[in-house]
Amino acid sequence: MGVTQLGRGERARDFIERADQALQASRAQGRNRVTVLAADERFAA
């Protein structure tokens, strides 16, 4: 699963692209994974 957040004023295309990146990262790590990508680097863990 890939998870992200919609940034203020962000285009839908960018949001969906980031969610897809999170999903691809989870797939690359194997089964039963969740990857979270923040919309803003200030929220990144």
N, C-alpha and C positions, 0 to 999 in steps of 0.2 A: 504494500500500500504506500502511496506517496501522499503527503499532506503538506499544504502550504496555506498562507493567509493572503487575502487580497489587500494590497497596499492602497493607501489613500491616493486617488487620482490615477491609479494604475490601469493600463489598458488590459482588456480581457485576454488578448492574445498573449501578453507577457505572463499573466497569471496562469493560463493553461500550459504554457511552455514550461514554467517553473514546476508546476504540479507533475508534468510528464517527466521532467528531470528527476524529481524525487521518486517517482514510480520506477524509473529505469535503475536508479541507484539501489532501490530495494531488491529488484530482480537480480541485480548483479551480486548481491550479498547472499542470495539463497532464499529458501522458503521462510514463511512466517516472520517477515520483516516489515517495519514501518520506518520510513524516512521522512523527516520534517525539514522543510526549507523555509526560512523566514522571508517575508517580503522585504524586510529592511534589515540591514546588517546590525542595527542596534538591538534587534531582537534575537539574533543568532546565538545559539548556545556555544 
